[in-house]
Amino acid sequence: MKWTIGDEIAGVDAVYPCPVYTVEDFRDGGHWVVYPSGGGFQIRIPQWDAGHWRKFDAAERKMQRGTFGFDWHEDGEGWPGMSDGSLWNGWEEPYFTLEIIREIIAELFPEEHRKETPEGLWYFDEGFEEWIAVGTCEIGGQLLYSLDGFCFIRP
């Protein structure tokens, strides 16, 4: 078998940022079932087409600074952030400083739907009727924050 479940793959000649897929399964029918890394609809790659694909090296993702906003913003509006080019259903997945993520949350949620505790930042999602923790990760020794499932763009 060329890949294992959980491997990420990309087109053989693709240069990141490019579509990257996660291998979900290999079926007896002779095809791999993959989905866009970060979410999306499954596709099938027939065994005979595997030569057009390669295992993706996560080191290809390099953090880049940029401006990230929402599609309802005017051209050029947004916040400074960082991204490795990863997409969620085609949308950017940026990381922000604490100061910036506070601004974004303030724009998205009324005061009673956001809070800060020793455990981190939270917002209340009315659809799920629960408090959701803001994601964190350390990049280059700096703690950064992300909002999973939000539709960020580069204006």
Phi and psi in degrees as a GROMACS rama.xvg file:
@    title "Ramachandran Plot"
@    xaxis  label "Phi"
@    yaxis  label "Psi"
@TYPE xy
-72.7937  -40.8598  LYS-2
-128.014  165.643  TRP-3
-116.174  160.918  THR-4
-58.8328  132.922  ILE-5
97.25  -15.8257  GLY-6
-63.6347  148.593  ASP-7
-101.817  140.673  GLU-8
-131.014  158.64  ILE-9
-145.805  167.965  ALA-10
-58.4433  146.972  GLY-11
-58.9459  -34.9198  VAL-12
-102.947  5.50267  ASP-13
-70.8889  144.41  ALA-14
-118.301  130.543  VAL-15
-69.1766  137.858  TYR-16
-80.6134  128.872  PRO-17
-145.698  166.701  CYS-18
-61.4011  131.9  PRO-19
-123.096  137.045  VAL-20
-121.8  149.388  TYR-21
-105.39  131.05  THR-22
-75.394  124.351  VAL-23
-102.007  -34.3844  GLU-24
-166.425  158.267  ASP-25
-119.836  122.907  PHE-26
-100.121  153.255  ARG-27
-57.6755  -25.1327  ASP-28
-68.0956  -1.8095  GLY-29
87.2072  33.8721  GLY-30
-142.468  154.113  HIS-31
-91.3769  142.624  TRP-32
-104.706  122.609  VAL-33
-131.364  161.58  VAL-34
-139.671  154.253  TYR-35
-57.7861  129.853  PRO-36
-58.8644  129.747  SER-37
98.5879  -5.95308  GLY-38
114.7  153.433  GLY-39
143.351  -174.434  GLY-40
-78.32  144.466  PHE-41
-68.4268  149.894  GLN-42
-131.383  163.095  ILE-43
-114.23  136.973  ARG-44
-114.86  112.821  ILE-45
-64.105  149.353  PRO-46
-55.745  -36.7763  GLN-47
-68.7452  -16.475  TRP-48
-98.4053  1.10206  ASP-49
-60.9073  -24.4565  ALA-50
-66.3595  -15.352  GLY-51
-88.7533  2.68921  HIS-52
-127.029  154.791  TRP-53
-137.949  158.354  ARG-54
-68.8794  132.995  LYS-55
-86.4584  133.724  PHE-56
-95.5356  117.374  ASP-57
-57.4793  -21.8568  ALA-58
-66.1824  -15.4187  ALA-59
-68.123  -23.6009  GLU-60
-76.6898  118.865  ARG-61
-121.159  134.213  LYS-62
-67.6179  134.016  MET-63
-131.184  143.343  GLN-64
-80.8369  149.419  ARG-65
-169.157  -177.966  GLY-66
-108.903  134.705  THR-67
-130.788  134.133  PHE-68
-143.556  -163.488  GLY-69
-113.919  160.195  PHE-70
-66.6142  -15.3143  ASP-71
-86.0152  -7.32173  TRP-72
-73.139  154.796  HIS-73
-68.1599  159.962  GLU-74
-53.0298  130.049  ASP-75
88.1212  -13.7831  GLY-76
-74.3082  147.033  GLU-77
158.364  -165.299  GLY-78
-126.547  148.954  TRP-79
-71.0243  136.407  PRO-80
-156.833  -170.109  GLY-81
-132.941  148.803  MET-82
-148.008  147.338  SER-83
-96.6978  8.38603  ASP-84
89.0079  -1.27979  GLY-85
-63.3872  144.067  SER-86
-121.789  150.538  LEU-87
-119.771  109.047  TRP-88
52.0398  34.8922  ASN-89
91.1976  -5.91473  GLY-90
-98.8782  150.52  TRP-91
-65.2163  151.406  GLU-92
-124.458  72.0147  GLU-93
-80.5647  164.742  PRO-94
-117.115  146.354  TYR-95
-133.9  160.369  PHE-96
-72.1654  166.846  THR-97
-58.3622  -45.4563  LEU-98
-58.5428  -45.0962  GLU-99
-70.9712  -41.4725  ILE-100
-65.2024  -32.5321  ILE-101
-61.9853  -41.7915  ARG-102
-62.1701  -43.9861  GLU-103
-64.279  -46.4781  ILE-104
-62.3199  -38.1944  ILE-105
-64.0127  -33.3787  ALA-106
-72.665  -34.3088  GLU-107
-86.1311  -31.1952  LEU-108
-130.332  141.775  PHE-109
-66.1678  160.91  PRO-110
-53.5913  -39.1365  GLU-111
-71.8963  -7.96183  GLU-112
-108.36  19.5191  HIS-113
-143.149  145.667  ARG-114
-153.874  159.589  LYS-115
-127.319  126.387  GLU-116
-126.294  171.726  THR-117
-58.6702  -23.3874  PRO-118
-82.025  -13.812  GLU-119
140.174  -166.383  GLY-120
-93.604  146.64  LEU-121
-139.673  152.809  TRP-122
-136.951  150.723  TYR-123
-93.8572  122.188  PHE-124
-95.4005  111.282  ASP-125
-66.2022  -31.6134  GLU-126
-63.9663  -43.2178  GLY-127
-90.6266  -11.3983  PHE-128
54.3321  48.5707  GLU-129
-155.915  160.541  GLU-130
-80.6006  133.51  TRP-131
-114.928  132.185  ILE-132
-79.5429  138.813  ALA-133
-73.4981  133.071  VAL-134
-68.1089  149.477  GLY-135
-133.272  154.253  THR-136
-158.148  155.837  CYS-137
-103.798  124.338  GLU-138
-128.734  120.547  ILE-139
59.4156  33.5587  GLY-140
81.6699  1.55863  GLY-141
-112.325  133.357  GLN-142
-78.5823  122.557  LEU-143
-121.259  163.257  LEU-144
-127.021  148.666  TYR-145
-140.768  154.9  SER-146
-112.628  102.619  LEU-147
-69.1495  139.082  ASP-148
82.9576  8.10923  GLY-149
-98.5677  150.958  PHE-150
-95.4424  79.2352  CYS-151
-84.5856  146.378  PHE-152
-129.597  167.432  ILE-153
-100.307  109.306  ARG-154
